[in-house]
Amino acid sequence: MDFGVYAKLSTFFGRMSDELRRLGVPEDLLPLDFRFAGPPD
């Protein structure tokens, strides 16, 4: 994963969520959803 400069913070969290999802992290704990949609149910 490239930790370069991202114009939008959501782009960084989106890429990180993609990588974490690939590693098996549950959807409710992904940073993009948590950060921009509130805490898990």
N, C-alpha and C positions, 0 to 999 in steps of 0.2 A: 504494500500500500504506500502510495506517495503522500508524505505529509508536507506538501508544498503549500503555497498560498492559495486560498479559495476566496472568490469574490463574495460568496454567500456562506454564512455559517451553516445553513441547511444543507449545502452541498457536501461539506465535510461530514456532518452527522449522517447524511444519506449514504455516503461511501462506507463509513464506519459500520452502519447498520447492515449494509450488504455483506461485509466481511464477517460480522458477528453472526448473522443469520446462516451463513455458509458453515460456520463452526458449530452450529446447533443451539445458539442462544434462543430462548423462547421469544416469540413476537412481542409479548407484553413488556419485556425488559430491554428492547432495542432503544438506543438513545434518541433516534429520530422521532419515534412515536412518543416516548416519554417527555422529551424536551418540548415538542411542539403541540402535543395533544393532551398534556396533563398526565397525572400519575395513573398506573394501571388500576383496573377495577378490583 
